[in-house]
Amino acid sequence: MPAHLTVMYPFLDSLEVTAEVRSQLADLCGRTRKFDVAFTSIETFPGVVYLAPSPADEVRVLTERVTEIWPQLRPYAGRHGDIVPHLTLVHRDDDALVRQIADELEPLLPISARLTEVSLFLLTGKGWRQTFSLPFGS
């Protein structure tokens, strides 16, 4: 899995990603304007190194819009109370390695980016595979 900002995990099962679902996602993306974010700090969850986007509200709104379309979906299956927008960099079970990577990446900040699309990744027998990308509106 490449570095990514998570909008919704878990999403629908691969067999549920139909033409209608793709159309609904395309409509959602078309109604979302491209936006700029800055990553000014490295943060960690247990086993995860991530960059926190600022502003985070744009990403949070995307997640909320997905749950409006598919109310059965909950970010991280409802295991966490708050939506924490984050760009995952590393996911490892070695906390010392996670801390080392975070320390090595810190001097590279800040990083700015313009977010212009959403990509759907599905887990296959060979790992995560990008299925398609949909552009944001103007």
LOLUM-526027 format. One record per atom (N, C-alpha, C, CB): x, y negated, z; atom name; residue in three letters. Coordinates in Angstrom, 1 decimal, always signed. Glycine has a CB too. Example, Ala and Ser with C-alpha at 12.3 -4.5 7.8 and 13.67 -1.06 7.14 Angstrom:
! residues 2
      u      v      w atom rest
  +13.2   +5.7   +7.8    N  ALA
  +12.3   +4.5   +7.8   CA  ALA
  +13.2   +3.3   +7.8    C  ALA
  +11.3   +4.5   +9.0   CB  ALA
  +12.8   +2.2   +7.1    N  SER
  +13.7   +1.1   +7.1   CA  SER
  +12.9   +0.0   +7.9    C  SER
  +14.1   +0.6   +5.7   CB  SER
This chain:
! residues 138
      u      v      w atom rest
   +0.9   +1.2   +0.0    N  MET
   +0.0   +0.0   +0.0   CA  MET
   +0.9   -1.2   +0.0    C  MET
   -1.0   +0.0   +1.2   CB  MET
   +0.7   -2.1   -0.9    N  PRO
   +1.5   -3.4   -0.9   CA  PRO
   +1.0   -4.3   +0.2    C  PRO
   +1.4   -4.1   -2.3   CB  PRO
   +1.8   -5.3   +0.5    N  ALA
   +1.3   -6.3   +1.4   CA  ALA
   +0.0   -6.9   +1.0    C  ALA
   +2.4   -7.5   +1.6   CB  ALA
   -0.9   -7.0   +1.9    N  HIS
   -2.3   -7.4   +1.6   CA  HIS
   -3.0   -8.1   +2.7    C  HIS
   -3.1   -6.2   +1.2   CB  HIS
   -4.0   -8.9   +2.4    N  LEU
   -4.9   -9.5   +3.3   CA  LEU
   -6.1   -8.6   +3.3    C  LEU
   -5.3  -11.0   +3.0   CB  LEU
   -6.5   -8.1   +4.5    N  THR
   -7.6   -7.2   +4.5   CA  THR
   -8.9   -8.0   +4.6    C  THR
   -7.5   -6.2   +5.8   CB  THR
   -9.8   -7.6   +3.7    N  VAL
  -11.2   -8.2   +3.8   CA  VAL
  -12.1   -7.3   +4.5    C  VAL
  -11.7   -8.6   +2.3   CB  VAL
  -12.1   -6.0   +4.1    N  MET
  -13.0   -5.0   +4.8   CA  MET
  -12.3   -3.7   +4.7    C  MET
  -14.3   -5.0   +4.1   CB  MET
  -12.1   -3.1   +5.9    N  TYR
  -11.6   -1.7   +6.0   CA  TYR
  -12.4   -1.1   +7.2    C  TYR
  -10.1   -1.7   +6.2   CB  TYR
  -12.9   +0.1   +7.1    N  PRO
  -13.1   +0.8   +5.8   CA  PRO
  -14.2   +0.2   +4.9    C  PRO
  -13.4   +2.3   +6.1   CB  PRO
  -14.0   +0.4   +3.6    N  PHE
  -15.0   +0.0   +2.7   CA  PHE
  -15.9   +1.2   +2.3    C  PHE
  -14.4   -0.6   +1.4   CB  PHE
  -16.5   +1.2   +1.2    N  LEU
  -17.3   +2.4   +0.8   CA  LEU
  -16.5   +3.5   +0.3    C  LEU
  -18.3   +1.9   -0.3   CB  LEU
  -17.0   +4.7   +0.4    N  ASP
  -16.3   +5.9   -0.1   CA  ASP
  -16.2   +5.7   -1.6    C  ASP
  -17.1   +7.2   +0.2   CB  ASP
  -15.2   +6.3   -2.2    N  SER
  -14.9   +6.1   -3.6   CA  SER
  -16.1   +6.5   -4.5    C  SER
  -13.7   +7.0   -4.1   CB  SER
  -16.9   +7.5   -4.1    N  LEU
  -18.0   +7.9   -4.9   CA  LEU
  -19.2   +6.9   -4.8    C  LEU
  -18.5   +9.3   -4.4   CB  LEU
  -19.1   +6.0   -3.8    N  GLU
  -20.2   +5.0   -3.6   CA  GLU
  -19.8   +3.7   -4.4    C  GLU
  -20.3   +4.7   -2.1   CB  GLU
  -18.6   +3.6   -4.9    N  VAL
  -18.2   +2.4   -5.6   CA  VAL
  -18.7   +2.6   -7.1    C  VAL
  -16.7   +2.2   -5.6   CB  VAL
  -20.0   +2.2   -7.3    N  THR
  -20.7   +2.3   -8.5   CA  THR
  -20.5   +1.0   -9.3    C  THR
  -22.1   +2.7   -8.3   CB  THR
  -21.1   +1.0  -10.5    N  ALA
  -21.1   -0.2  -11.3   CA  ALA
  -21.9   -1.3  -10.6    C  ALA
  -21.8   +0.1  -12.7   CB  ALA
  -23.0   -0.9   -9.9    N  GLU
  -23.7   -1.9   -9.1   CA  GLU
  -22.9   -2.6   -8.0    C  GLU
  -25.0   -1.3   -8.5   CB  GLU
  -22.1   -1.7   -7.3    N  VAL
  -21.2   -2.2   -6.3   CA  VAL
  -20.2   -3.2   -6.9    C  VAL
  -20.6   -1.1   -5.5   CB  VAL
  -19.6   -2.8   -8.0    N  ARG
  -18.6   -3.6   -8.6   CA  ARG
  -19.3   -5.0   -9.0    C  ARG
  -18.0   -2.9   -9.9   CB  ARG
  -20.5   -4.9   -9.5    N  SER
  -21.2   -6.1   -9.9   CA  SER
  -21.5   -7.0   -8.7    C  SER
  -22.5   -5.8  -10.6   CB  SER
  -21.8   -6.4   -7.6    N  GLN
  -22.1   -7.2   -6.4   CA  GLN
  -20.8   -7.9   -5.9    C  GLN
  -22.7   -6.3   -5.3   CB  GLN
  -19.7   -7.1   -6.0    N  LEU
  -18.4   -7.7   -5.6   CA  LEU
  -18.0   -8.8   -6.5    C  LEU
  -17.3   -6.6   -5.6   CB  LEU
  -18.2   -8.6   -7.8    N  ALA
  -17.9   -9.6   -8.8   CA  ALA
  -18.6  -10.9   -8.6    C  ALA
  -18.1   -9.1  -10.3   CB  ALA
  -19.9  -10.8   -8.2    N  ASP
  -20.7  -11.9   -7.9   CA  ASP
  -20.2  -12.6   -6.6    C  ASP
  -22.2  -11.5   -7.6   CB  ASP
  -19.9  -11.9   -5.6    N  LEU
  -19.3  -12.4   -4.4   CA  LEU
  -18.0  -13.2   -4.7    C  LEU
  -19.0  -11.3   -3.3   CB  LEU
  -17.1  -12.6   -5.5    N  CYS
  -15.9  -13.2   -5.8   CA  CYS
  -16.1  -14.5   -6.7    C  CYS
  -14.9  -12.3   -6.5   CB  CYS
  -17.0  -14.4   -7.6    N  GLY
  -17.3  -15.5   -8.4   CA  GLY
  -17.8  -16.7   -7.7    C  GLY
  -18.3  -15.2   -9.5   CB  GLY
  -18.5  -16.5   -6.5    N  ARG
  -19.0  -17.6   -5.7   CA  ARG
  -18.0  -18.0   -4.6    C  ARG
  -20.3  -17.1   -4.9   CB  ARG
  -16.8  -17.4   -4.6    N  THR
  -15.7  -17.8   -3.7   CA  THR
  -14.7  -18.6   -4.4    C  THR
  -15.1  -16.5   -3.1   CB  THR
  -14.4  -19.8   -3.9    N  ARG
  -13.4  -20.6   -4.6   CA  ARG
  -12.0  -20.1   -4.2    C  ARG
  -13.6  -22.1   -4.2   CB  ARG
  -11.1  -20.3   -5.2    N  LYS
   -9.7  -20.1   -4.9   CA  LYS
   -9.2  -20.9   -3.7    C  LYS
   -8.7  -20.3   -6.2   CB  LYS
   -8.3  -20.4   -2.9    N  PHE
   -7.9  -21.3   -1.7   CA  PHE
   -6.5  -21.0   -1.4    C  PHE
   -8.8  -21.0   -0.5   CB  PHE
   -5.9  -22.0   -0.7    N  ASP
   -4.5  -22.0   -0.3   CA  ASP
   -4.4  -21.6   +1.2    C  ASP
   -3.8  -23.3   -0.5   CB  ASP
   -3.4  -20.8   +1.5    N  VAL
   -3.1  -20.4   +2.9   CA  VAL
   -1.7  -20.6   +3.1    C  VAL
   -3.6  -18.9   +3.2   CB  VAL
   -1.3  -20.8   +4.4    N  ALA
   +0.1  -20.8   +4.8   CA  ALA
   +0.2  -19.7   +5.9    C  ALA
   +0.5  -22.2   +5.4   CB  ALA
   +1.4  -19.1   +5.8    N  PHE
   +1.7  -18.1   +6.8   CA  PHE
   +2.9  -18.7   +7.6    C  PHE
   +2.1  -16.7   +6.2   CB  PHE
   +2.6  -19.1   +8.8    N  THR
   +3.7  -19.7   +9.6   CA  THR
   +4.2  -18.9  +10.8    C  THR
   +3.1  -21.1  +10.1   CB  THR
   +3.5  -17.8  +11.0    N  SER
   +4.0  -17.0  +12.1   CA  SER
   +3.9  -15.5  +11.8    C  SER
   +3.3  -17.3  +13.4   CB  SER
   +4.8  -14.7  +12.4    N  ILE
   +4.7  -13.3  +12.3   CA  ILE
   +4.0  -12.8  +13.6    C  ILE
   +6.2  -12.6  +12.2   CB  ILE
   +3.1  -11.9  +13.5    N  GLU
   +2.4  -11.4  +14.6   CA  GLU
   +2.4   -9.8  +14.5    C  GLU
   +0.9  -11.9  +14.6   CB  GLU
   +2.0   -9.2  +15.6    N  THR
   +2.0   -7.7  +15.6   CA  THR
   +0.7   -7.2  +16.3    C  THR
   +3.2   -7.2  +16.3   CB  THR
   +0.2   -6.1  +15.8    N  PHE
   -0.7   -5.2  +16.5   CA  PHE
   +0.1   -4.0  +16.8    C  PHE
   -2.0   -4.9  +15.6   CB  PHE
   -0.4   -3.1  +17.7    N  PRO
   +0.4   -1.9  +17.9   CA  PRO
   +0.7   -1.2  +16.6    C  PRO
   -0.3   -1.0  +18.8   CB  PRO
   +2.0   -1.1  +16.3    N  GLY
   +2.5   -0.4  +15.0   CA  GLY
   +2.4   -1.2  +13.8    C  GLY
   +1.7   +0.8  +14.9   CB  GLY
   +2.0   -2.5  +13.8    N  VAL
   +1.7   -3.3  +12.6   CA  VAL
   +2.4   -4.6  +12.8    C  VAL
   +0.2   -3.5  +12.4   CB  VAL
   +3.1   -5.0  +11.7    N  VAL
   +3.7   -6.4  +11.6   CA  VAL
   +2.8   -7.1  +10.5    C  VAL
   +5.2   -6.4  +11.1   CB  VAL
   +2.3   -8.3  +10.9    N  TYR
   +1.5   -9.0   +9.9   CA  TYR
   +1.7  -10.5  +10.0    C  TYR
   +0.0   -8.7  +10.2   CB  TYR
   +1.3  -11.2   +8.9    N  LEU
   +1.3  -12.6   +8.9   CA  LEU
   -0.1  -13.1   +9.1    C  LEU
   +1.9  -13.2   +7.5   CB  LEU
   -0.2  -14.1   +9.9    N  ALA
   -1.6  -14.7  +10.2   CA  ALA
   -1.8  -15.9   +9.2    C  ALA
   -1.7  -15.2  +11.7   CB  ALA
   -2.9  -15.8   +8.4    N  PRO
   -3.1  -16.9   +7.4   CA  PRO
   -3.7  -18.1   +8.1    C  PRO
   -4.0  -16.4   +6.3   CB  PRO
   -3.3  -19.3   +7.6    N  SER
   -3.9  -20.5   +8.1   CA  SER
   -4.3  -21.3   +6.9    C  SER
   -2.9  -21.3   +9.1   CB  SER
   -5.6  -21.7   +6.8    N  PRO
   -6.7  -21.4   +7.7   CA  PRO
   -7.2  -20.0   +7.6    C  PRO
   -7.8  -22.4   +7.5   CB  PRO
   -7.6  -19.4   +8.7    N  ALA
   -8.1  -18.0   +8.7   CA  ALA
   -9.6  -17.9   +8.3    C  ALA
   -7.9  -17.4  +10.0   CB  ALA
  -10.3  -19.1   +8.4    N  ASP
  -11.8  -19.0   +8.3   CA  ASP
  -12.2  -18.6   +6.9    C  ASP
  -12.3  -20.4   +8.5   CB  ASP
  -11.4  -18.9   +5.8    N  GLU
  -11.8  -18.5   +4.5   CA  GLU
  -11.8  -17.0   +4.3    C  GLU
  -10.8  -19.1   +3.4   CB  GLU
  -10.8  -16.3   +4.9    N  VAL
  -10.8  -14.9   +4.9   CA  VAL
  -11.9  -14.3   +5.7    C  VAL
   -9.4  -14.4   +5.4   CB  VAL
  -12.1  -14.8   +6.9    N  ARG
  -13.1  -14.4   +7.8   CA  ARG
  -14.5  -14.5   +7.1    C  ARG
  -13.2  -15.2   +9.1   CB  ARG
  -14.7  -15.5   +6.4    N  VAL
  -16.0  -15.7   +5.6   CA  VAL
  -16.2  -14.6   +4.6    C  VAL
  -16.1  -17.1   +5.0   CB  VAL
  -15.1  -14.3   +3.9    N  LEU
  -15.2  -13.2   +2.9   CA  LEU
  -15.7  -11.9   +3.6    C  LEU
  -13.9  -12.9   +2.2   CB  LEU
  -15.1  -11.6   +4.7    N  THR
  -15.5  -10.4   +5.5   CA  THR
  -16.9  -10.5   +5.9    C  THR
  -14.6  -10.2   +6.7   CB  THR
  -17.4  -11.6   +6.4    N  GLU
  -18.8  -11.8   +6.8   CA  GLU
  -19.7  -11.6   +5.6    C  GLU
  -19.0  -13.1   +7.4   CB  GLU
  -19.3  -12.1   +4.4    N  ARG
  -20.1  -12.0   +3.2   CA  ARG
  -20.3  -10.5   +2.8    C  ARG
  -19.6  -12.8   +2.1   CB  ARG
  -19.2   -9.7   +2.9    N  VAL
  -19.2   -8.3   +2.6   CA  VAL
  -20.2   -7.6   +3.5    C  VAL
  -17.8   -7.7   +2.7   CB  VAL
  -20.2   -8.0   +4.8    N  THR
  -21.2   -7.3   +5.7   CA  THR
  -22.6   -7.8   +5.5    C  THR
  -20.8   -7.6   +7.2   CB  THR
  -22.8   -8.9   +4.9    N  GLU
  -24.2   -9.3   +4.5   CA  GLU
  -24.7   -8.5   +3.4    C  GLU
  -24.2  -10.8   +4.1   CB  GLU
  -23.8   -8.1   +2.4    N  ILE
  -24.2   -7.3   +1.3   CA  ILE
  -24.4   -5.9   +1.7    C  ILE
  -23.2   -7.4   +0.2   CB  ILE
  -23.5   -5.4   +2.5    N  TRP
  -23.5   -4.0   +3.0   CA  TRP
  -23.5   -4.0   +4.5    C  TRP
  -22.2   -3.2   +2.5   CB  TRP
  -24.6   -4.2   +5.2    N  PRO
  -24.7   -4.3   +6.6   CA  PRO
  -24.3   -3.1   +7.4    C  PRO
  -26.1   -4.6   +7.0   CB  PRO
  -24.2   -1.9   +6.7    N  GLN
  -23.7   -0.7   +7.4   CA  GLN
  -22.2   -0.7   +7.6    C  GLN
  -24.1   +0.5   +6.6   CB  GLN
  -21.5   -1.7   +6.9    N  LEU
  -20.0   -1.8   +7.1   CA  LEU
  -19.7   -2.7   +8.2    C  LEU
  -19.4   -2.2   +5.8   CB  LEU
  -18.7   -2.3   +9.0    N  ARG
  -18.1   -3.1  +10.1   CA  ARG
  -16.6   -3.1   +9.9    C  ARG
  -18.6   -2.6  +11.5   CB  ARG
  -16.0   -4.2  +10.1    N  PRO
  -14.5   -4.2  +10.0   CA  PRO
  -13.9   -3.2  +11.0    C  PRO
  -13.9   -5.6  +10.2   CB  PRO
  -13.0   -2.4  +10.5    N  TYR
  -12.4   -1.4  +11.4   CA  TYR
  -13.3   -0.6  +12.1    C  TYR
  -11.4   -2.1  +12.3   CB  TYR
  -14.5   -0.3  +11.5    N  ALA
  -15.5   +0.6  +12.0   CA  ALA
  -16.0   +0.1  +13.4    C  ALA
  -15.0   +2.0  +12.2   CB  ALA
  -15.9   -1.3  +13.6    N  GLY
  -16.4   -1.9  +14.8   CA  GLY
  -15.5   -1.7  +16.0    C  GLY
  -17.8   -1.3  +15.1   CB  GLY
  -14.3   -1.2  +15.8    N  ARG
  -13.4   -0.9  +17.0   CA  ARG
  -12.9   -2.2  +17.6    C  ARG
  -12.2   -0.1  +16.5   CB  ARG
  -13.0   -3.3  +16.9    N  HIS
  -12.4   -4.6  +17.5   CA  HIS
  -13.6   -5.6  +17.5    C  HIS
  -11.2   -5.1  +16.7   CB  HIS
  -13.6   -6.4  +18.5    N  GLY
  -14.7   -7.4  +18.6   CA  GLY
  -14.6   -8.5  +17.6    C  GLY
  -14.7   -7.9  +20.0   CB  GLY
  -13.4   -9.1  +17.5    N  ASP
  -13.2  -10.2  +16.6   CA  ASP
  -12.6   -9.8  +15.3    C  ASP
  -12.4  -11.3  +17.3   CB  ASP
  -12.9  -10.6  +14.2    N  ILE
  -12.3  -10.4  +12.9   CA  ILE
  -11.0  -11.2  +13.0    C  ILE
  -13.2  -10.9  +11.7   CB  ILE
   -9.8  -10.5  +12.8    N  VAL
   -8.5  -11.2  +12.9   CA  VAL
   -7.9  -11.1  +11.5    C  VAL
   -7.6  -10.5  +13.9   CB  VAL
   -8.1  -12.1  +10.6    N  PRO
   -7.5  -12.1   +9.3   CA  PRO
   -6.0  -11.9   +9.4    C  PRO
   -7.8  -13.4   +8.5   CB  PRO
   -5.5  -11.1   +8.6    N  HIS
   -4.0  -10.8   +8.6   CA  HIS
   -3.5  -10.2   +7.3    C  HIS
   -3.7   -9.8   +9.8   CB  HIS
   -2.3  -10.5   +7.0    N  LEU
   -1.6   -9.9   +5.9   CA  LEU
   -0.7   -8.9   +6.4    C  LEU
   -0.9  -11.0   +5.0   CB  LEU
   -1.1   -7.6   +6.2    N  THR
   -0.3   -6.5   +6.7   CA  THR
   +1.0   -6.4   +5.9    C  THR
   -1.1   -5.2   +6.7   CB  THR
   +2.1   -6.3   +6.7    N  LEU
   +3.4   -6.2   +6.0   CA  LEU
   +4.0   -4.8   +6.2    C  LEU
   +4.4   -7.2   +6.6   CB  LEU
   +3.8   -4.3   +7.5    N  VAL
   +4.4   -3.0   +7.8   CA  VAL
   +3.5   -2.3   +8.8    C  VAL
   +5.8   -3.2   +8.5   CB  VAL
   +3.3   -1.0   +8.6    N  HIS
   +2.5   -0.1   +9.5   CA  HIS
   +3.4   +1.1   +9.8    C  HIS
   +1.1   +0.3   +8.8   CB  HIS
   +3.9   +1.1  +11.0    N  ARG
   +4.8   +2.2  +11.5   CA  ARG
   +4.4   +2.6  +12.9    C  ARG
   +6.3   +1.8  +11.3   CB  ARG
   +4.7   +3.8  +13.3    N  ASP
   +4.4   +4.2  +14.7   CA  ASP
   +5.6   +3.9  +15.6    C  ASP
   +4.2   +5.7  +14.7   CB  ASP
   +6.7   +3.3  +15.1    N  ASP
   +7.9   +3.0  +15.9   CA  ASP
   +7.8   +1.6  +16.3    C  ASP
   +9.2   +3.4  +15.0   CB  ASP
   +7.4   +1.3  +17.6    N  ASP
   +7.3   -0.1  +18.1   CA  ASP
   +8.6   -0.8  +18.0    C  ASP
   +6.8   -0.1  +19.5   CB  ASP
   +9.7   -0.2  +18.3    N  ALA
  +11.0   -0.9  +18.2   CA  ALA
  +11.3   -1.3  +16.8    C  ALA
  +12.2   +0.1  +18.7   CB  ALA
  +11.0   -0.5  +15.8    N  LEU
  +11.2   -0.8  +14.4   CA  LEU
  +10.3   -2.0  +14.0    C  LEU
  +11.0   +0.4  +13.5   CB  LEU
   +9.0   -1.9  +14.5    N  VAL
   +8.1   -3.0  +14.2   CA  VAL
   +8.6   -4.3  +14.7    C  VAL
   +6.7   -2.6  +14.8   CB  VAL
   +9.1   -4.3  +15.9    N  ARG
   +9.6   -5.6  +16.5   CA  ARG
  +10.9   -6.0  +15.7    C  ARG
  +10.0   -5.4  +18.0   CB  ARG
  +11.8   -5.1  +15.3    N  GLN
  +13.0   -5.5  +14.6   CA  GLN
  +12.6   -6.1  +13.2    C  GLN
  +13.8   -4.2  +14.3   CB  GLN
  +11.6   -5.5  +12.5    N  ILE
  +11.2   -6.1  +11.3   CA  ILE
  +10.6   -7.5  +11.5    C  ILE
  +10.2   -5.1  +10.6   CB  ILE
   +9.8   -7.6  +12.5    N  ALA
   +9.1   -8.9  +12.7   CA  ALA
  +10.2  -10.0  +13.0    C  ALA
   +8.2   -8.8  +14.0   CB  ALA
  +11.2   -9.6  +13.8    N  ASP
  +12.3  -10.6  +14.1   CA  ASP
  +13.1  -10.9  +12.8    C  ASP
  +13.3  -10.0  +15.1   CB  ASP
  +13.3   -9.9  +11.9    N  GLU
  +14.1  -10.2  +10.7   CA  GLU
  +13.3  -11.1   +9.7    C  GLU
  +14.5   -8.9  +10.1   CB  GLU
  +12.0  -11.0   +9.7    N  LEU
  +11.2  -11.7   +8.8   CA  LEU
  +10.9  -13.2   +9.2    C  LEU
   +9.9  -11.0   +8.6   CB  LEU
  +10.9  -13.4  +10.5    N  GLU
  +10.6  -14.7  +11.1   CA  GLU
  +11.3  -15.9  +10.4    C  GLU
  +10.9  -14.7  +12.6   CB  GLU
  +12.6  -15.8  +10.2    N  PRO
  +13.3  -16.9   +9.5   CA  PRO
  +12.9  -17.2   +8.1    C  PRO
  +14.8  -16.6   +9.6   CB  PRO
  +12.1  -16.3   +7.5    N  LEU
  +11.7  -16.5   +6.1   CA  LEU
  +10.5  -17.4   +6.0    C  LEU
  +11.5  -15.2   +5.4   CB  LEU
   +9.9  -17.7   +7.1    N  LEU
   +8.6  -18.5   +7.1   CA  LEU
   +8.9  -20.0   +7.1    C  LEU
   +7.8  -18.2   +8.4   CB  LEU
   +8.1  -20.8   +6.7    N  PRO
   +6.7  -20.5   +6.3   CA  PRO
   +6.6  -20.1   +4.8    C  PRO
   +5.8  -21.8   +6.5   CB  PRO
   +5.5  -19.4   +4.5    N  ILE
   +5.2  -18.9   +3.1   CA  ILE
   +3.8  -19.5   +2.8    C  ILE
   +5.3  -17.4   +3.0   CB  ILE
   +3.7  -20.0   +1.6    N  SER
   +2.4  -20.5   +1.2   CA  SER
   +2.0  -19.7   +0.0    C  SER
   +2.4  -22.0   +0.8   CB  SER
   +0.6  -19.6   -0.2    N  ALA
   +0.1  -18.8   -1.3   CA  ALA
   -1.3  -19.4   -1.7    C  ALA
   +0.0  -17.3   -1.0   CB  ALA
   -1.6  -19.2   -2.9    N  ARG
   -2.9  -19.5   -3.4   CA  ARG
   -3.6  -18.2   -3.6    C  ARG
   -2.9  -20.4   -4.7   CB  ARG
   -4.7  -17.9   -3.0    N  LEU
   -5.5  -16.7   -3.1   CA  LEU
   -6.5  -16.8   -4.2    C  LEU
   -6.2  -16.3   -1.7   CB  LEU
   -6.4  -16.0   -5.2    N  THR
   -7.2  -16.1   -6.4   CA  THR
   -8.0  -14.9   -6.8    C  THR
   -6.3  -16.4   -7.6   CB  THR
   -7.9  -13.8   -6.0    N  GLU
   -8.7  -12.6   -6.4   CA  GLU
   -8.7  -11.6   -5.2    C  GLU
   -8.0  -11.9   -7.6   CB  GLU
   -9.6  -10.7   -5.4    N  VAL
   -9.8   -9.6   -4.4   CA  VAL
   -9.5   -8.3   -5.2    C  VAL
  -11.2   -9.5   -3.7   CB  VAL
   -8.7   -7.4   -4.6    N  SER
   -8.5   -6.1   -5.2   CA  SER
   -9.1   -5.0   -4.3    C  SER
   -6.9   -5.8   -5.4   CB  SER
   -9.6   -4.0   -5.0    N  LEU
  -10.1   -2.8   -4.2   CA  LEU
   -9.1   -1.7   -4.3    C  LEU
  -11.5   -2.4   -4.8   CB  LEU
   -8.7   -1.2   -3.2    N  PHE
   -7.8   -0.1   -3.1   CA  PHE
   -8.6   +1.1   -2.5    C  PHE
   -6.5   -0.4   -2.2   CB  PHE
   -8.4   +2.2   -3.1    N  LEU
   -9.0   +3.5   -2.6   CA  LEU
   -8.0   +4.5   -2.2    C  LEU
  -10.0   +4.0   -3.6   CB  LEU
   -8.2   +5.2   -1.1    N  LEU
   -7.3   +6.2   -0.7   CA  LEU
   -7.5   +7.5   -1.5    C  LEU
   -7.4   +6.5   +0.9   CB  LEU
   -6.4   +8.0   -2.1    N  THR
   -6.5   +9.2   -2.9   CA  THR
   -5.6  +10.2   -2.3    C  THR
   -6.1   +8.9   -4.4   CB  THR
   -5.5  +11.4   -2.9    N  GLY
   -4.6  +12.4   -2.4   CA  GLY
   -3.1  +12.0   -2.6    C  GLY
   -4.8  +13.7   -3.2   CB  GLY
   -2.9  +11.0   -3.4    N  LYS
   -1.5  +10.5   -3.6   CA  LYS
   -1.3   +9.1   -2.9    C  LYS
   -1.2  +10.4   -5.1   CB  LYS
   -2.1   +8.8   -2.0    N  GLY
   -2.0   +7.5   -1.3   CA  GLY
   -3.0   +6.5   -1.8    C  GLY
   -0.5   +7.0   -1.4   CB  GLY
   -2.7   +5.2   -1.4    N  TRP
   -3.6   +4.1   -1.8   CA  TRP
   -3.4   +3.8   -3.3    C  TRP
   -3.4   +2.9   -0.9   CB  TRP
   -4.5   +3.6   -4.0    N  ARG
   -4.5   +3.2   -5.4   CA  ARG
   -5.4   +2.0   -5.7    C  ARG
   -4.9   +4.4   -6.3   CB  ARG
   -4.8   +1.0   -6.3    N  GLN
   -5.6   -0.1   -6.7   CA  GLN
   -6.6   +0.3   -7.8    C  GLN
   -4.7   -1.3   -7.2   CB  GLN
   -7.9   +0.1   -7.6    N  THR
   -8.9   +0.5   -8.5   CA  THR
   -9.2   -0.7   -9.5    C  THR
  -10.1   +0.9   -7.8   CB  THR
   -9.4   -1.9   -9.0    N  PHE
   -9.6   -3.0   -9.8   CA  PHE
   -9.5   -4.3   -9.0    C  PHE
  -11.1   -3.0  -10.4   CB  PHE
   -9.3   -5.4   -9.7    N  SER
   -9.3   -6.7   -9.1   CA  SER
  -10.3   -7.6   -9.7    C  SER
   -7.8   -7.4   -9.3   CB  SER
  -10.9   -8.5   -8.9    N  LEU
  -11.9   -9.4   -9.3   CA  LEU
  -11.5  -10.9   -9.0    C  LEU
  -13.3   -9.1   -8.7   CB  LEU
  -11.5  -11.8  -10.0    N  PRO
  -11.1  -13.2   -9.7   CA  PRO
  -12.1  -14.0   -8.9    C  PRO
  -10.8  -13.9  -11.0   CB  PRO
  -11.6  -14.9   -8.1    N  PHE
  -12.4  -15.9   -7.5   CA  PHE
  -12.9  -16.9   -8.5    C  PHE
  -11.7  -16.6   -6.3   CB  PHE
  -13.9  -17.6   -8.2    N  GLY
  -14.4  -18.7   -9.0   CA  GLY
  -13.4  -19.9   -9.0    C  GLY
  -15.8  -19.2   -8.6   CB  GLY
  -13.8  -21.0   -9.6    N  SER
  -12.9  -22.1   -9.7   CA  SER
  -13.0  -23.1   -8.5    C  SER
  -13.1  -22.9  -11.0   CB  SER
